[in-house]
Amino acid sequence: MGLGLLGGSITLAVLRTFAGVKAVGYTHRSTTRRKAQQLAVATEIANDIRKSVSNADLVILATPIGTFEKIFSEISDALPAGCIVTDVGSTKVLPHRWAAKKLPKSVQYVGSHPIAGSEQRGIEFARDDLFEGAACILTTTKKTNRQAVQTLKKFWSKLGCSVKLMRPAEHDRIFANISHLTHITAAALINANDIEELKFAGKGFIDTTRIVLGPPNIWADVLATNTNNTTKGIDKIITELKKMKKAIKENNKKQIENLLETARHKRSELIKYKIKKNELIS
C-alpha cells in the first residue's frame, strides 16, 4: 500500500527475489497507478483498497504514518485470516497501538522499519536493490506472534537486509536521536541562512543538508508521531550547541578542540562499525 520510492522498491524487490509470488500494488492516486502500470512495478496494480488485500499473505503499508490508523480500519474486515500486516514507517509506538485497536485478532501485526531510501520520491525512482546492505528493524511487543516475526525476518533478509528486533518504545527513542534530529537540524541549518548567502555553500554544506529534500508531509507525520522523544532530542542538541557557543565566546580553544575531537572520534567509530557490518548505504 503506497507506491512511492519505498512501496515501489518493495514490489520490484519481491518480484526479483521470490519466484511465483504475486505482488499487488495499491495507491489511491490514479496518476501513480498509471505510472506503476507503465513501469511494471508489480504483478497487479489495484484501484480498490479492500480488494488489494483480499487474498494477501502479507500486507505492507508504505504510506505516510498518519494514514495508518484509517487504513487499518478500512482493510480490517477484508484481510484473510492468518495474514501478516506490517509497515515501513519511521515511528512505531502509535502504529502498534492503532493495529491492536483496529485490526482483527485473526491477523498478525509486526512493525518493520527498513533503513533505506533517499531524498528522491516517487514511483519512477523505485529500484529492486534498494534494500541490499540495509538494516531493518522489526518491532515487537509481548503479544506479537513469534511465527509472524520469523516470517518477516526471513522476508527482509531475502531482500538484502540485516534484521534486528526492538520494542516499539526503544525504537522511537533511538530513531528520534539518530534520524529525526538529523532532519530537524539540517532544516534549521538551512532556515538559519539567507538564500543569497546559501549560494556560496560548498559540498560539505550540501552533503550535510541533503536530507531536507525529503517530503515535508512524510516528515511532519514522523515528528508528530514521536513528539516526546524528538523534543527531548532537540534539548540535547541545544545543550551541545550551548557548550560550543560558550567555548567560542570565551575563546577557549582547548574546549573547542575537545568538543570537535569527541565528535570526530565518535563518527570514526561509527564508520568502522558500519563497514564491519556492511551497512553503509550509497
C-alpha positions in Angstrom: 0.0 0.0 0.0 1.6 3.2 -1.2 3.6 3.2 -4.4 6.3 5.8 -3.8 10.0 5.1 -3.6 9.7 2.5 -0.8 6.5 0.9 -1.9 7.6 0.5 -5.5 11.0 -0.7 -4.5 9.4 -3.4 -2.3 7.3 -4.8 -5.1 10.2 -4.7 -7.5 12.4 -6.5 -5.0 9.7 -9.1 -4.3 9.3 -9.8 -8.0 13.0 -10.2 -8.4 13.6 -12.3 -5.2 10.6 -14.6 -4.8 9.7 -16.8 -7.8 6.0 -17.4 -8.2 4.9 -14.8 -5.7 2.3 -12.2 -6.8 2.9 -8.6 -5.7 -0.2 -6.4 -5.7 0.4 -2.6 -5.5 -2.2 -0.2 -4.4 -2.3 3.6 -4.3 -5.3 5.9 -4.1 -3.8 8.2 -6.8 -4.9 7.3 -10.4 -1.8 9.1 -11.8 0.5 7.0 -9.7 -1.4 3.8 -10.7 -0.9 4.6 -14.3 2.8 5.2 -13.8 3.1 2.0 -11.8 1.5 0.0 -14.6 3.8 1.6 -17.2 6.8 0.8 -15.1 5.6 -2.8 -14.3 6.5 -2.5 -10.7 4.0 -5.2 -9.6 2.1 -8.2 -10.9 -1.1 -6.2 -10.5 -2.0 -2.6 -9.7 -5.2 -2.4 -7.7 -7.6 0.5 -7.6 -9.6 -0.7 -4.7 -8.0 -0.8 -1.2 -10.1 -3.7 0.1 -9.7 -5.9 -2.9 -6.0 -5.2 -2.9 -5.7 -7.2 0.4 -8.4 -9.8 0.0 -6.0 -12.6 -0.9 -2.9 -11.3 0.8 -0.5 -13.3 2.9 1.5 -10.2 3.7 0.3 -6.6 3.6 2.9 -3.8 3.8 1.9 -0.2 4.4 4.3 2.3 2.7 2.1 5.3 3.1 2.6 8.3 5.4 2.3 7.2 9.1 -0.6 9.5 9.7 -2.7 7.3 7.3 -2.1 4.0 9.1 -5.0 4.1 11.6 -7.5 4.9 8.8 -6.1 2.2 6.5 -6.2 -0.4 9.3 -9.9 0.4 9.8 -10.6 0.3 6.0 -9.0 -3.1 5.4 -9.8 -4.7 8.7 -12.6 -7.0 7.6 -11.1 -7.6 4.2 -7.9 -9.2 5.5 -7.7 -13.0 5.2 -7.2 -15.0 8.5 -3.6 -15.6 9.1 -2.4 -12.6 7.1 0.6 -10.6 8.4 0.4 -6.8 8.4 3.5 -4.6 8.6 4.6 -1.2 7.5 7.8 0.7 6.7 7.1 3.7 9.0 9.8 5.6 11.0 7.9 5.5 14.2 6.4 2.5 15.9 4.6 3.1 19.2 1.5 4.6 17.7 1.3 2.1 14.8 1.4 -0.8 17.3 -1.4 0.9 19.3 -3.5 1.5 16.2 -3.0 -2.1 14.9 -4.1 -3.5 18.3 -7.2 -1.4 18.2 -8.3 -1.6 14.6 -7.0 -5.0 13.2 -8.9 -8.3 13.8 -7.4 -10.9 16.1 -7.2 -13.3 13.1 -4.3 -11.3 11.6 -0.8 -10.6 13.0 0.9 -7.2 13.1 4.6 -6.7 13.3 6.3 -3.3 12.8 9.0 -3.0 10.2 11.5 -0.2 9.6 13.9 -0.7 6.7 16.7 1.9 7.0 16.7 2.6 3.3 15.6 5.3 0.9 16.9 8.6 -0.5 15.8 12.2 -0.8 14.1 11.3 -4.1 10.4 10.5 -4.0 8.0 8.8 -6.5 7.5 5.5 -8.2 9.9 6.4 -11.0 12.8 6.2 -8.6 11.9 2.7 -7.3 14.6 0.1 -7.6 14.8 -3.6 -6.8 18.1 -3.3 -5.0 17.2 -0.5 -2.6 17.3 -2.8 0.5 20.6 -4.6 -0.2 23.0 -3.9 2.6 20.4 -2.0 4.6 19.4 -2.6 8.2 15.8 -3.4 9.0 14.3 -3.1 12.5 11.3 -5.3 13.4 9.4 -4.0 16.4 7.5 -6.4 18.7 5.6 -6.4 22.0 4.8 -9.2 24.4 1.7 -10.1 22.4 3.4 -10.2 19.0 3.1 -13.6 17.2 6.6 -15.2 17.1 5.9 -17.0 13.9 5.0 -13.8 12.2 8.2 -12.3 13.4 10.2 -15.2 11.9 8.4 -14.9 8.6 9.1 -11.2 8.3 12.7 -11.7 9.4 13.2 -14.1 6.5 11.3 -11.8 4.1 13.5 -8.7 4.8 16.7 -10.9 4.9 15.9 -12.2 1.4 15.5 -8.6 0.2 19.1 -8.0 1.4 18.5 -6.5 4.9 20.3 -7.3 8.2 17.4 -7.6 10.6 17.3 -6.5 14.3 14.5 -6.7 16.9 13.4 -3.9 19.2 10.5 -2.9 21.4 8.5 0.0 19.8 9.4 2.5 22.6 13.1 1.7 22.3 12.9 2.1 18.5 11.2 5.5 18.7 13.7 6.8 21.3 16.7 5.7 19.3 15.5 6.9 15.9 14.4 10.3 17.3 18.1 10.8 18.1 19.7 9.4 15.0 17.2 10.1 12.3 14.5 12.6 13.2 17.0 15.0 14.8 19.2 14.8 11.7 16.3 16.1 9.6 15.4 18.8 12.1 19.0 20.0 12.4 19.5 20.1 8.7 16.3 22.1 8.2 17.3 24.5 11.0 20.7 25.0 9.3 19.1 25.9 6.0 16.5 28.1 7.6 19.1 30.0 9.6 20.7 31.3 6.4 19.5 33.8 3.7 19.0 32.3 0.2 21.7 34.7 -1.2 24.2 33.5 1.4 23.4 29.9 0.7 24.5 30.3 -2.9 28.1 30.3 -1.7 27.7 27.0 0.1 30.2 24.2 -0.7 29.9 20.5 -1.0 30.2 20.0 2.8 27.1 22.1 3.4 25.2 20.5 0.5 26.0 17.0 1.9 25.1 18.0 5.4 21.7 19.3 4.4 20.7 16.8 1.7 18.2 15.1 3.9 15.9 18.2 3.9 14.8 17.3 0.4 12.7 14.5 1.9 8.9 15.0 1.5 7.7 17.5 4.2 4.3 15.8 4.6 6.1 12.5 5.4 8.4 14.1 7.9 5.7 16.1 9.5 3.9 12.8 10.2 7.1 11.2 11.6 7.7 14.1 14.0 4.0 14.3 15.0 4.0 10.7 16.0 7.2 10.8 18.1 6.8 14.1 19.9 8.3 13.4 23.3 11.4 11.7 22.1 12.0 14.3 19.4 11.6 17.3 21.7 14.0 15.6 24.2 16.5 15.2 21.4 16.2 18.8 20.4 17.0 19.7 24.1 20.2 17.6 23.8 21.2 19.4 20.6 20.6 22.7 22.2 22.8 21.7 25.2 25.6 20.7 22.8 25.3 24.0 20.9 25.4 25.9 24.1 28.6 24.2 25.1 30.2 25.2 21.8 28.8 28.7 22.0 30.3 29.2 25.5 33.7 27.8 24.4 33.8 30.1 21.3 32.5 33.1 23.2 35.2 32.6 25.8 37.8 31.9 23.1 38.5 28.6 24.9 40.4 26.9 22.1 41.1 23.8 24.2 37.4 23.2 24.9 36.6 23.8 21.2 39.2 21.2 20.2 37.8 18.8 22.8 34.3 19.1 21.5 35.3 18.7 17.9 37.6 15.8 18.7 34.9 14.0 20.6 32.6 14.3 17.6 35.4 13.3 15.1 36.2 10.2 17.2 32.6 9.1 17.6 32.0 9.4 13.9 35.2 7.4 13.1 34.0 4.6 15.3 30.5 4.7 13.7 32.0 4.4 10.2 34.2 1.5 11.3 31.2 -0.3 12.7 29.1 0.3 9.6 31.8 -1.0 7.4 32.3 -4.1 9.5 28.5 -4.8 9.4 28.2 -4.0 5.7 25.6 -1.4 6.5 26.9 1.6 4.6 24.2 2.6 2.1 25.1 4.5 -1.0 
